[in-house]
Amino acid sequence: MALSTAQKIIDFIFEISPRSEKIAIGFFGGEPLLEFGLIEEITTIIRSHNSFQPNRVEIAIATNGTIFSQNMANFLIDNNITLNVSCDGPAIVHDAFRHFPDGSGCSNIVENNIRQLLKIFPFTPVNAVYSPENLQSLPDVVDYLSSLGVKNIHLNHNISANWTKHEADMLPRIYNAIGKNYMDCYQRREPKYIDIIDSKIALILRGGYKPLERCRMGTGEFAFAPSGNVYPCEMLIGADEGKEHCLGNISESFIPGKTCNVISSGATNKECMTCGLNQYCMNWCGCANYHSTGSYNIVSPFICALEKAAINTAFDIIQKIDDIGLNFSHHIAGTPLMNVIGTSMKEWKALDQK
């Protein structure tokens, strides 16, 4: 991306963002760390902008974990940037979909980099993407990431995969196994943040999604390609042909609202409108819906089953609160990761005293 394009994007971000809201800016790829020097320059533009406020702006980088150095770590620390690492699990799972052009696996490199990262950033979020071929391995993936010391685990389905009823029928058993792992960790006083569980517990206790927590693609959320083309979500950029999903170009007086007619405001499925779990369900995710049904507002049977499995697992854990000794105050506050951070801080203080 040309720096002139980046400058226009940053000006646009600060111009349209309500001052009452936080701003989240993310670098995606491909692999963004291949352009680490460019990220440094763009970050300087962000932080030197006359509307920049440190407590208001959150910057993150999504990486496949094959590139990392102490120089990068220093930059992340100095600029308060979060690095989100993708690791799909142990080598047999990870290398099946993530490998170098010559076919060789990258799992050893990613594992070593995660271990190094965790020494510097103990709560680095690690994202595992699962597909139909490895769905049944998901509980083992959680175990593997935990064995590396990962405390902030995110699990996401491959939105472009061909999901069928067969995989949908497997979900309750798989999510129950992950839920058991989650409760076992708390009973051992070694809590893990597992997003598909913790996020749903928080939603249930807080009464469902709030307006600003739902997708605002094309109104409060935008994705910018290197060309300057604007899309409602990074998952919809694709080859950046500037046609499907494209809302305009940042260099051509892009005006949100006037150019966006693809806003996802929620599922239009009749069964969704009458479902008792609707307020806890992520049926409004426009990009996931589009990739599975071809419509921003129509939910596929698999995503329906996925959300039900996660919500039911969360309900089950809430009912067993006395057995695992979990204090849900942070979930109610919308900060469930603090349960893990707080416990770790106590452990570190105890070690220091020894």
Residue frames relative to the residue before (quaternion, step in Angstrom):
aa qw qx qy qz dx dy dz
M 1.0000 0.0000 0.0000 0.0000 0.00 0.00 0.00
A 0.4447 -0.6755 0.5197 0.2755 3.57 -0.93 0.91
L 0.5563 -0.6201 0.4343 0.3427 3.59 -1.03 0.75
S 0.6009 0.5564 -0.3650 0.4428 3.59 1.10 -0.61
T 0.6356 0.5089 -0.3193 0.4849 3.59 1.09 -0.72
A 0.6407 0.5278 -0.3165 0.4592 3.56 0.98 -0.90
Q 0.6348 0.5402 -0.3284 0.4443 3.58 0.99 -0.84
K 0.6618 0.4991 -0.3067 0.4679 3.59 0.95 -0.86
I 0.6347 0.5289 -0.3270 0.4588 3.57 1.03 -0.79
I 0.6761 0.4936 -0.2938 0.4614 3.58 0.89 -0.95
D 0.6223 0.5236 -0.3381 0.4735 3.59 1.00 -0.77
F 0.6454 0.5295 -0.3041 0.4589 3.57 0.99 -0.90
I 0.6453 0.5383 -0.3194 0.4380 3.57 0.93 -0.96
F 0.7163 0.4411 -0.2620 0.4730 3.58 0.79 -0.97
E 0.6343 0.5542 -0.3329 0.4240 3.58 1.08 -0.66
I 0.7840 0.3622 -0.1907 0.4666 3.60 0.84 -0.94
S 0.5923 0.6026 -0.3729 0.3834 3.61 1.16 -0.37
P 0.4404 -0.6857 0.5078 0.2793 3.61 -0.73 1.00
R 0.5265 -0.6718 0.4217 0.3060 3.58 -0.90 0.90
S 0.6241 0.5486 -0.3387 0.4414 3.57 1.23 -0.35
E 0.6952 0.4616 -0.2641 0.4837 3.59 1.27 -0.23
K 0.4828 -0.6194 0.5298 0.3203 3.52 -1.25 0.52
I 0.2985 -0.7330 0.5843 0.1793 3.54 -1.26 0.48
A 0.1091 -0.7819 0.6121 0.0445 3.58 -0.82 1.03
I 0.0548 -0.7923 0.6075 -0.0146 3.56 -0.68 1.15
G 0.0453 -0.8292 0.5568 -0.0156 3.57 -0.68 1.09
F 0.2785 -0.7189 0.6116 0.1777 3.55 -1.19 0.70
F 0.0274 -0.8084 0.5871 -0.0318 3.55 -0.72 1.14
G 0.1929 -0.7623 0.6007 0.1442 3.56 -1.32 0.13
G 0.3845 0.1417 0.9025 0.1327 1.55 -2.02 -1.46
E 0.5606 -0.5594 0.4690 0.3910 3.50 -1.25 -0.59
P 0.3145 -0.8061 0.4701 0.1741 3.59 -0.15 1.26
L 0.6368 0.5521 -0.3522 0.4070 3.62 1.03 -0.62
L 0.4795 0.6195 -0.4537 0.4249 3.59 1.27 0.02
E 0.7354 0.3080 -0.1801 0.5762 3.57 1.27 -0.49
F 0.0652 0.8544 -0.5124 0.0571 3.55 0.96 0.92
G 0.6324 0.5394 -0.3359 0.4431 3.60 0.99 -0.79
L 0.6478 0.5075 -0.3114 0.4751 3.56 1.05 -0.79
I 0.6192 0.5347 -0.3405 0.4634 3.58 1.03 -0.75
E 0.6226 0.5359 -0.3361 0.4606 3.58 1.00 -0.80
E 0.6852 0.4889 -0.2911 0.4547 3.58 0.89 -0.94
I 0.6654 0.4931 -0.3088 0.4676 3.59 0.94 -0.85
T 0.6226 0.5362 -0.3389 0.4582 3.57 1.04 -0.76
T 0.6215 0.5321 -0.3364 0.4664 3.58 1.04 -0.73
I 0.6374 0.5184 -0.3229 0.4697 3.58 1.00 -0.80
I 0.6419 0.5263 -0.3208 0.4562 3.59 0.97 -0.88
R 0.7499 0.4359 -0.2284 0.4421 3.55 0.72 -1.13
S 0.6934 0.4465 -0.2837 0.4892 3.60 1.18 -0.40
H 0.4373 0.6977 -0.4630 0.3281 3.59 1.27 0.00
N 0.5409 -0.6656 0.4043 0.3178 3.60 -0.93 0.83
S 0.6880 0.4403 -0.2886 0.4996 3.62 1.25 -0.22
F 0.4469 0.7131 -0.4432 0.3088 3.59 1.27 0.02
Q 0.0052 0.7619 -0.6473 0.0212 3.54 -1.05 0.91
P 0.4889 -0.7128 0.4117 0.2888 3.63 -0.51 1.13
N 0.7212 0.4493 -0.2560 0.4609 3.58 0.94 -0.84
R 0.6693 0.5067 -0.2896 0.4598 3.56 1.27 -0.21
V 0.7542 0.3837 -0.1887 0.4983 3.58 1.08 -0.75
E 0.1010 -0.7748 0.6232 0.0328 3.55 -0.87 1.03
I 0.1157 -0.7975 0.5912 0.0323 3.57 -0.81 1.05
A 0.0021 0.8027 -0.5952 0.0381 3.58 -0.93 0.90
I 0.1871 -0.7474 0.6266 0.1173 3.54 -1.28 0.51
A 0.2224 -0.7546 0.6039 0.1278 3.58 -0.94 0.94
T 0.0101 0.8267 -0.5589 0.0645 3.59 -0.57 1.17
N 0.4586 -0.6691 0.5031 0.2982 3.58 -1.19 0.50
G 0.5566 -0.6797 0.3529 0.3220 3.57 1.27 0.20
T 0.5416 0.6372 -0.4076 0.3666 3.60 1.20 0.09
I 0.7406 0.3200 -0.1902 0.5594 3.58 1.28 -0.26
F 0.2900 0.7347 -0.5802 0.1986 3.57 -0.84 0.97
S 0.0490 0.7864 -0.6135 0.0531 3.54 -1.11 0.75
Q 0.6445 -0.5101 0.3888 0.4163 3.56 -1.27 0.27
N 0.5936 0.5682 -0.3576 0.4437 3.57 1.10 -0.66
M 0.6515 0.4959 -0.3038 0.4872 3.56 1.01 -0.84
A 0.6313 0.5391 -0.3313 0.4485 3.57 0.96 -0.85
N 0.6499 0.5190 -0.3142 0.4578 3.58 0.94 -0.90
F 0.6446 0.5219 -0.3116 0.4636 3.57 1.02 -0.85
L 0.6488 0.5173 -0.3168 0.4595 3.59 0.95 -0.87
I 0.6565 0.5085 -0.3054 0.4661 3.57 0.97 -0.89
D 0.6902 0.5086 -0.2824 0.4304 3.56 0.81 -1.04
N 0.7839 0.3217 -0.1522 0.5087 3.58 1.09 -0.73
N 0.4223 -0.7390 0.4438 0.2804 3.57 1.31 0.28
I 0.3458 0.7380 -0.4920 0.3064 3.56 0.89 1.03
T 0.3303 -0.7367 0.5608 0.1836 3.56 -1.01 0.88
L 0.2019 -0.7567 0.6102 0.1196 3.55 -0.97 0.89
N 0.1423 -0.7800 0.6065 0.0594 3.58 -0.70 1.12
V 0.1585 -0.8251 0.5403 0.0463 3.58 -0.54 1.19
S 0.2821 -0.7409 0.5848 0.1719 3.55 -1.03 0.83
C 0.1693 0.7401 -0.6364 0.1361 3.55 -0.89 1.03
D 0.2820 -0.8200 0.4784 0.1384 3.55 -0.40 1.21
G 0.7447 -0.3564 0.2186 0.5202 3.59 1.24 -0.07
P 0.7751 -0.2917 0.2269 0.5125 3.59 -1.17 -0.43
A 0.7605 -0.4342 0.2378 0.4201 3.56 -1.28 0.44
I 0.6654 0.5233 -0.3226 0.4234 3.60 0.85 -0.89
V 0.6880 0.4317 -0.2678 0.5182 3.58 1.17 -0.57
H 0.7032 0.4979 -0.2792 0.4238 3.56 0.73 -1.09
D 0.7373 0.4559 -0.2522 0.4300 3.58 0.75 -1.05
A 0.5207 0.6429 -0.4180 0.3754 3.58 1.22 -0.22
F 0.7963 0.2477 -0.1188 0.5389 3.58 1.09 -0.68
R 0.7584 0.3016 -0.1733 0.5512 3.59 1.17 -0.48
H 0.2897 0.7423 -0.5526 0.2445 3.55 -0.28 1.27
F 0.6044 -0.5682 0.4225 0.3651 3.53 -1.29 0.31
P 0.7093 -0.4763 0.2978 0.4259 3.63 -1.19 0.37
D 0.6860 0.4705 -0.2996 0.4671 3.61 1.09 -0.59
G 0.6125 -0.5896 0.3326 0.4081 3.58 1.31 0.12
S 0.5394 0.6285 -0.4094 0.3826 3.59 1.21 -0.21
G 0.5146 -0.6739 0.4497 0.2807 3.53 -1.07 0.79
C 0.3017 -0.7566 0.5535 0.1737 3.55 -1.25 0.46
S 0.3713 0.7818 -0.4566 0.2060 3.60 1.26 0.00
N 0.6369 0.5324 -0.3439 0.4390 3.62 0.97 -0.77
I 0.6480 0.5102 -0.3129 0.4710 3.57 0.99 -0.86
V 0.6729 0.5004 -0.2989 0.4556 3.58 0.88 -0.96
E 0.6482 0.5211 -0.3218 0.4525 3.58 0.94 -0.86
N 0.6676 0.4956 -0.3057 0.4640 3.59 0.89 -0.89
N 0.6663 0.4981 -0.3071 0.4622 3.59 0.97 -0.81
I 0.6167 0.5277 -0.3495 0.4680 3.59 1.05 -0.69
R 0.6417 0.5200 -0.3277 0.4587 3.59 0.93 -0.85
Q 0.6646 0.4924 -0.3050 0.4720 3.59 0.97 -0.83
L 0.6349 0.5425 -0.3184 0.4485 3.56 1.00 -0.86
L 0.6823 0.5135 -0.2941 0.4294 3.55 0.88 -0.96
K 0.5848 0.5599 -0.3755 0.4512 3.59 1.17 -0.44
I 0.7274 0.4056 -0.2168 0.5092 3.56 1.15 -0.69
F 0.7790 0.1266 -0.0263 0.6136 3.55 1.03 -0.96
P 0.2386 -0.8418 0.4647 0.1360 3.62 0.20 1.26
F 0.7642 0.3479 -0.1949 0.5069 3.60 1.11 -0.55
T 0.1495 0.8083 -0.5437 0.1694 3.56 1.11 0.75
P 0.3563 -0.7307 0.5336 0.2332 3.63 -0.76 0.95
V 0.0969 -0.7828 0.6139 0.0329 3.56 -0.90 0.97
N 0.1868 -0.8123 0.5506 0.0460 3.53 -0.74 1.14
A 0.1251 -0.7751 0.6174 0.0487 3.57 -0.82 1.07
V 0.1795 -0.7695 0.6067 0.0872 3.55 -0.77 1.08
Y 0.1016 -0.8133 0.5715 0.0394 3.58 -0.74 1.00
S 0.2243 -0.7643 0.5991 0.0812 3.51 -1.22 0.74
P 0.7183 -0.4281 0.2916 0.4646 3.63 -1.19 0.16
E 0.6465 0.5590 -0.3216 0.4075 3.58 1.04 -0.79
N 0.8138 0.2221 -0.1162 0.5244 3.63 1.05 -0.60
L 0.2710 0.7922 -0.5086 0.2008 3.60 1.21 0.33
Q 0.6813 0.5110 -0.3018 0.4285 3.58 0.87 -0.91
S 0.6428 0.5272 -0.3181 0.4557 3.61 1.24 -0.35
L 0.3893 0.7738 -0.4520 0.2130 3.59 1.25 -0.12
P 0.6476 0.4886 -0.3536 0.4657 3.68 0.87 -0.70
D 0.6412 0.5125 -0.3251 0.4695 3.60 1.06 -0.72
V 0.5962 0.5597 -0.3540 0.4538 3.59 1.13 -0.66
V 0.6403 0.5133 -0.3174 0.4752 3.58 0.98 -0.85
D 0.6451 0.5161 -0.3154 0.4670 3.59 0.96 -0.86
Y 0.6556 0.5222 -0.3093 0.4492 3.56 0.94 -0.91
L 0.6767 0.4810 -0.3007 0.4693 3.59 0.82 -0.97
S 0.6284 0.5294 -0.3348 0.4613 3.58 1.04 -0.75
S 0.6428 0.5373 -0.3210 0.4417 3.58 1.03 -0.79
L 0.6432 0.5044 -0.3174 0.4807 3.57 1.19 -0.49
G 0.5617 -0.6002 0.3866 0.4181 3.57 1.27 -0.34
V 0.4130 0.7093 -0.4737 0.3192 3.58 1.26 0.18
K 0.1373 -0.8102 0.5680 0.0458 3.57 -0.81 1.04
N 0.7160 0.3686 -0.2040 0.5566 3.57 1.32 -0.24
I 0.0546 0.8558 -0.5009 0.1168 3.56 0.23 1.38
H 0.0790 -0.7858 0.6133 0.0092 3.54 -0.88 1.04
L 0.1135 -0.7939 0.5968 0.0243 3.57 -0.88 1.00
N 0.0530 0.8144 -0.5722 0.0805 3.58 -0.66 1.09
H 0.4159 -0.7028 0.5138 0.2629 3.54 -0.97 0.84
N 0.5365 -0.5958 0.4929 0.3380 3.55 -1.23 0.57
I 0.3045 -0.8157 0.4599 0.1742 3.58 -0.18 1.26
S 0.7020 0.4541 -0.2818 0.4708 3.60 1.17 -0.39
A 0.4932 0.6678 -0.4260 0.3596 3.60 1.29 0.05
N 0.4933 -0.6381 0.5079 0.3024 3.56 -1.31 0.35
W 0.0522 -0.8254 0.5618 -0.0179 3.56 0.00 1.32
T 0.1445 -0.8102 0.5668 0.0385 3.57 -0.94 0.94
K 0.7121 -0.4280 0.3320 0.4466 3.56 -1.32 0.05
H 0.5678 0.6038 -0.3816 0.4091 3.59 1.10 -0.64
E 0.6964 0.4443 -0.2670 0.4963 3.59 0.88 -0.96
A 0.6157 0.5546 -0.3499 0.4369 3.60 1.01 -0.76
D 0.6680 0.5070 -0.2981 0.4560 3.59 0.99 -0.82
M 0.6364 0.5413 -0.3259 0.4424 3.60 1.19 -0.46
L 0.5460 0.7006 -0.3704 0.2716 3.56 1.13 -0.67
P 0.6570 0.5104 -0.3592 0.4230 3.68 0.74 -0.83
R 0.6604 0.5007 -0.3139 0.4632 3.61 0.92 -0.84
I 0.6780 0.4971 -0.2931 0.4554 3.58 0.89 -0.93
Y 0.6811 0.4749 -0.2939 0.4735 3.59 0.92 -0.88
N 0.6027 0.5406 -0.3614 0.4625 3.60 1.07 -0.61
A 0.6419 0.5170 -0.3212 0.4664 3.58 1.03 -0.79
I 0.6516 0.4928 -0.3136 0.4840 3.59 0.99 -0.79
G 0.6292 0.5353 -0.3261 0.4595 3.57 1.06 -0.76
K 0.6328 0.5167 -0.3293 0.4735 3.58 1.03 -0.75
N 0.6262 0.5310 -0.3254 0.4690 3.56 1.01 -0.83
Y 0.6312 0.5472 -0.3098 0.4542 3.56 0.99 -0.93
M 0.7032 0.4550 -0.2705 0.4746 3.60 0.83 -0.97
D 0.6151 0.5467 -0.3487 0.4485 3.59 1.04 -0.72
C 0.6322 0.5397 -0.3290 0.4482 3.58 1.02 -0.81
Y 0.6699 0.4848 -0.3008 0.4751 3.59 0.96 -0.83
Q 0.6448 0.5200 -0.3311 0.4519 3.59 1.00 -0.75
R 0.6852 0.4437 -0.2754 0.5077 3.59 1.16 -0.60
R 0.4130 -0.7132 0.4469 0.3479 3.57 1.36 0.00
E 0.5533 0.5408 -0.4134 0.4800 3.55 1.09 0.87
P 0.0128 -0.8682 0.4958 0.0131 3.60 0.73 1.04
K 0.1570 -0.7483 0.6381 0.0910 3.52 -1.23 0.67
Y 0.3415 -0.6765 0.6036 0.2479 3.53 -1.17 0.63
I 0.0081 0.7687 -0.6380 0.0439 3.57 -0.67 1.15
D 0.4201 -0.7855 0.3806 0.2483 3.54 -0.15 1.32
I 0.6681 0.5178 -0.3312 0.4193 3.62 0.87 -0.84
I 0.6878 0.4257 -0.2738 0.5203 3.58 1.23 -0.37
D 0.7142 0.4700 -0.2720 0.4416 3.57 0.68 -1.10
S 0.6502 0.5156 -0.3355 0.4460 3.59 0.95 -0.79
K 0.6736 0.4868 -0.3002 0.4683 3.59 1.01 -0.77
I 0.5979 0.5393 -0.3627 0.4691 3.60 1.04 -0.68
A 0.6567 0.5128 -0.3074 0.4597 3.58 0.92 -0.93
L 0.6602 0.5156 -0.3107 0.4492 3.58 0.94 -0.87
I 0.6552 0.5163 -0.3132 0.4538 3.57 0.92 -0.90
L 0.7071 0.4668 -0.2676 0.4587 3.58 0.86 -0.97
R 0.7267 0.4133 -0.2315 0.4975 3.59 1.17 -0.60
G 0.5879 -0.6367 0.3450 0.3605 3.58 1.26 0.15
G 0.7321 -0.4228 0.2333 0.4804 3.59 1.18 0.41
Y 0.7207 -0.4380 0.3244 0.4283 3.53 -1.38 0.03
K 0.3306 -0.6982 0.6001 0.2077 3.53 -1.12 0.79
P 0.7002 -0.4964 0.2977 0.4179 3.64 -1.15 0.49
L 0.7308 0.4333 -0.2527 0.4631 3.59 0.86 -0.90
E 0.6099 0.5430 -0.3563 0.4540 3.60 1.28 -0.09
R 0.6026 0.5457 -0.3540 0.4624 3.56 1.25 -0.27
C 0.6479 -0.5143 0.3901 0.4044 3.54 -1.27 0.38
R 0.0624 -0.7784 0.6240 0.0264 3.56 -0.97 0.92
M 0.0641 0.8485 -0.5213 0.0651 3.52 1.00 0.89
G 0.8219 0.2097 -0.1816 0.4976 3.53 -0.83 1.04
T 0.7361 0.3235 -0.2321 0.5474 3.60 1.26 -0.03
G 0.8064 0.0847 -0.0331 0.5844 3.59 0.84 -0.96
E 0.7325 0.2993 -0.2025 0.5769 3.55 1.31 0.04
F 0.0478 0.7925 -0.6036 0.0725 3.55 -0.88 1.02
A 0.1793 -0.7435 0.6296 0.1367 3.53 -1.28 0.44
F 0.1776 -0.8024 0.5671 0.0553 3.55 -0.95 0.95
A 0.2972 -0.7503 0.5680 0.1615 3.55 -0.77 1.07
P 0.6734 -0.4894 0.3489 0.4304 3.63 -1.19 0.33
S 0.6245 0.5567 -0.3284 0.4385 3.58 1.16 -0.58
G 0.5209 -0.6121 0.4271 0.4142 3.55 1.25 -0.47
N 0.4497 0.6728 -0.4605 0.3648 3.56 1.28 -0.03
V 0.2801 -0.7711 0.5587 0.1213 3.54 -1.04 0.89
Y 0.0574 -0.7889 0.6118 -0.0094 3.55 -0.95 1.00
P 0.5717 -0.6215 0.4052 0.3504 3.61 -1.15 0.43
C 0.7930 0.0480 -0.0108 0.6072 3.61 1.26 -0.32
E 0.5536 -0.6261 0.4247 0.3481 3.60 -1.04 0.71
M 0.6201 0.5578 -0.3383 0.4358 3.58 1.19 -0.51
L 0.7006 0.4540 -0.2616 0.4844 3.59 1.27 -0.14
I 0.4418 0.7027 -0.4590 0.3167 3.59 1.25 0.13
G 0.0858 -0.8323 0.5401 0.0905 3.58 0.91 -0.93
A 0.8058 -0.2180 0.1950 0.5149 3.58 -0.89 -0.99
D 0.3843 -0.7469 0.4603 0.2872 3.60 1.29 0.10
E 0.1802 0.7967 -0.5491 0.1769 3.55 0.62 1.16
G 0.4605 -0.7239 0.4178 0.2989 3.57 1.31 -0.03
K 0.5983 0.5580 -0.3650 0.4444 3.58 1.20 0.36
E 0.8103 0.2216 -0.1291 0.5269 3.59 -0.06 -1.25
H 0.8364 0.1574 -0.1836 0.4919 3.55 -0.96 1.04
C 0.5620 0.6330 -0.3969 0.3548 3.63 1.12 -0.48
L 0.2740 -0.7926 0.5322 0.1156 3.55 -0.87 1.04
G 0.7378 -0.2923 0.2251 0.5652 3.58 1.24 -0.26
N 0.4343 -0.6700 0.5266 0.2920 3.56 -1.26 -0.32
I 0.5569 -0.6518 0.4080 0.3139 3.55 -0.94 0.95
S 0.6781 0.4892 -0.2905 0.4653 3.61 1.18 -0.50
E 0.7027 0.4463 -0.2503 0.4944 3.57 1.29 -0.10
S 0.6249 -0.5824 0.3280 0.4033 3.55 0.92 0.99
F 0.0551 0.8219 -0.5600 0.0891 3.55 0.79 1.04
I 0.0596 -0.7978 0.6000 -0.0038 3.57 -0.82 1.04
P 0.3408 -0.7493 0.5230 0.2211 3.62 -0.45 1.12
G 0.7182 0.3974 -0.3154 0.4762 3.54 -1.07 0.72
K 0.7312 0.3853 -0.2316 0.5131 3.58 0.83 -0.97
T 0.7542 0.3721 -0.2023 0.5018 3.56 1.09 -0.70
C 0.6851 0.4932 -0.2914 0.4500 3.59 1.16 -0.45
N 0.0660 0.7914 -0.6042 0.0651 3.55 -0.67 1.11
V 0.6125 0.5514 -0.3392 0.4535 3.55 1.23 0.46
I 0.2543 0.8067 -0.5019 0.1810 3.56 1.17 0.53
S 0.2933 -0.7352 0.5867 0.1706 3.54 -0.98 0.93
S 0.0599 -0.8272 0.5587 0.0027 3.57 -0.49 1.15
G 0.7609 -0.2994 0.1885 0.5439 3.58 1.24 -0.01
A 0.6472 -0.5479 0.3718 0.3778 3.53 -1.26 0.43
T 0.2755 -0.7580 0.5704 0.1558 3.54 -1.12 0.74
N 0.3822 0.7127 -0.4983 0.3125 3.60 1.25 0.11
K 0.5138 -0.6536 0.4565 0.3168 3.59 -0.90 0.89
E 0.6630 0.5161 -0.3148 0.4415 3.58 0.94 -0.86
C 0.6063 0.5533 -0.3563 0.4465 3.62 1.14 -0.57
M 0.6637 0.5409 -0.3075 0.4152 3.57 0.95 -0.88
T 0.7556 0.3512 -0.2000 0.5155 3.59 1.13 -0.55
C 0.4816 0.6874 -0.4265 0.3371 3.58 1.29 -0.02
G 0.4737 -0.7013 0.4661 0.2579 3.57 -0.92 0.94
L 0.6783 0.4734 -0.2890 0.4819 3.60 1.24 -0.31
N 0.3350 0.8107 -0.4450 0.1803 3.55 1.31 -0.05
Q 0.6957 0.4941 -0.2980 0.4279 3.61 0.87 -0.89
Y 0.6998 0.4322 -0.2667 0.5024 3.60 1.26 -0.34
C 0.6056 0.6133 -0.3129 0.3990 3.56 1.32 -0.22
M 0.3599 -0.7292 0.5431 0.2091 3.57 -1.03 0.84
N 0.1821 0.8199 -0.5191 0.1584 3.57 0.96 0.90
W 0.6105 0.5818 -0.3319 0.4227 3.58 1.30 -0.18
C 0.4665 0.6883 -0.4501 0.3256 3.63 1.22 -0.03
G 0.3280 -0.8118 0.4541 0.1647 3.55 -0.11 1.33
C 0.6836 0.4874 -0.3085 0.4471 3.60 0.88 -0.86
A 0.6474 0.5040 -0.3246 0.4706 3.60 0.97 -0.82
N 0.6418 0.5163 -0.3222 0.4665 3.57 0.99 -0.83
Y 0.6669 0.5188 -0.3174 0.4306 3.57 0.84 -0.95
H 0.6902 0.4927 -0.2909 0.4431 3.57 0.86 -0.94
S 0.7383 0.4099 -0.2407 0.4786 3.60 1.11 -0.53
T 0.8117 0.2149 -0.1131 0.5312 3.63 1.09 -0.58
G 0.4872 -0.6652 0.4371 0.3595 3.59 1.21 -0.30
S 0.7083 0.3598 -0.2438 0.5562 3.58 1.32 0.17
Y 0.5119 -0.6536 0.4654 0.3069 3.59 -1.02 0.79
N 0.7955 0.3548 -0.1313 0.4733 3.58 1.08 -0.71
I 0.6341 0.4822 -0.3520 0.4915 3.60 1.23 0.26
V 0.2921 -0.7820 0.5361 0.1250 3.55 -0.71 1.16
S 0.4020 -0.7118 0.5239 0.2395 3.57 -0.99 0.83
P 0.6411 -0.5204 0.3872 0.4102 3.62 -1.19 0.37
F 0.6437 0.5290 -0.3437 0.4332 3.61 0.98 -0.73
I 0.6699 0.4802 -0.3136 0.4714 3.61 0.85 -0.89
C 0.5945 0.5504 -0.3570 0.4650 3.59 1.08 -0.67
A 0.6819 0.4748 -0.2834 0.4788 3.58 0.89 -0.96
L 0.6201 0.5585 -0.3284 0.4423 3.58 1.06 -0.80
E 0.6910 0.4733 -0.2721 0.4737 3.56 0.86 -0.98
K 0.6405 0.5243 -0.3267 0.4562 3.60 0.96 -0.81
A 0.6505 0.5183 -0.3210 0.4530 3.58 0.95 -0.87
A 0.6706 0.4945 -0.2996 0.4648 3.59 0.94 -0.88
I 0.6745 0.4958 -0.2972 0.4592 3.59 0.89 -0.93
N 0.6721 0.4912 -0.3045 0.4630 3.60 0.89 -0.87
T 0.6208 0.5245 -0.3410 0.4725 3.60 1.05 -0.69
A 0.6506 0.5136 -0.3111 0.4649 3.58 0.98 -0.83
F 0.6266 0.5258 -0.3316 0.4702 3.60 0.99 -0.83
D 0.6538 0.5261 -0.3120 0.4454 3.57 0.94 -0.90
I 0.6630 0.4972 -0.3045 0.4695 3.59 0.97 -0.82
I 0.6234 0.5412 -0.3393 0.4510 3.59 0.99 -0.80
Q 0.6635 0.5116 -0.2987 0.4569 3.58 1.00 -0.83
K 0.7247 0.4053 -0.2310 0.5072 3.58 1.19 -0.52
I 0.2086 0.8331 -0.4930 0.1392 3.58 1.22 0.42
D 0.6651 0.5182 -0.3219 0.4307 3.61 0.89 -0.85
D 0.6546 0.5386 -0.3128 0.4285 3.56 1.09 -0.70
I 0.7697 0.3431 -0.1921 0.5029 3.59 1.04 -0.69
G 0.3933 -0.7628 0.4488 0.2490 3.59 1.27 -0.04
L 0.3675 0.7432 -0.4785 0.2892 3.55 1.04 0.75
N 0.2649 -0.7374 0.6034 0.1481 3.52 -0.93 1.01
F 0.2482 -0.8250 0.4964 0.1063 3.57 -0.51 1.20
S 0.3337 0.7767 -0.4910 0.2107 3.61 1.21 0.20
H 0.6641 0.4953 -0.3137 0.4640 3.59 1.00 -0.76
H 0.6046 0.5409 -0.3589 0.4615 3.59 1.09 -0.61
I 0.6488 0.5159 -0.3123 0.4641 3.56 0.97 -0.87
A 0.6846 0.4732 -0.2739 0.4821 3.57 1.08 -0.75
G 0.5100 -0.6648 0.4093 0.3611 3.58 1.28 -0.17
T 0.6661 0.4633 -0.3001 0.5016 3.59 1.27 0.35
P 0.0049 0.8636 -0.5041 -0.0015 3.63 0.71 1.00
L 0.5619 0.6064 -0.3956 0.4000 3.61 1.13 -0.50
M 0.5585 0.6257 -0.3853 0.3849 3.60 1.18 -0.49
N 0.5421 0.5949 -0.4102 0.4289 3.61 1.16 -0.42
V 0.6872 0.4673 -0.2681 0.4874 3.55 0.98 -0.91
I 0.6621 0.5092 -0.3082 0.4553 3.59 0.89 -0.93
G 0.6633 0.5228 -0.3045 0.4404 3.57 0.93 -0.92
T 0.6586 0.5016 -0.3045 0.4711 3.57 0.95 -0.88
S 0.6570 0.5134 -0.3122 0.4553 3.57 0.95 -0.87
M 0.6297 0.5401 -0.3337 0.4476 3.58 1.00 -0.81
K 0.6432 0.5201 -0.3163 0.4644 3.57 1.00 -0.84
E 0.6494 0.5165 -0.3136 0.4617 3.57 1.01 -0.85
W 0.6653 0.5042 -0.3095 0.4554 3.57 0.94 -0.90
K 0.6383 0.5175 -0.3270 0.4667 3.60 1.01 -0.80
A 0.6378 0.5269 -0.3247 0.4584 3.58 1.01 -0.82
L 0.6529 0.5049 -0.3126 0.4701 3.58 1.02 -0.82
D 0.6310 0.5367 -0.3299 0.4526 3.58 1.02 -0.80
Q 0.6549 0.5215 -0.3089 0.4513 3.59 1.02 -0.84
K 0.6406 0.5146 -0.3219 0.4703 3.55 1.14 -0.72
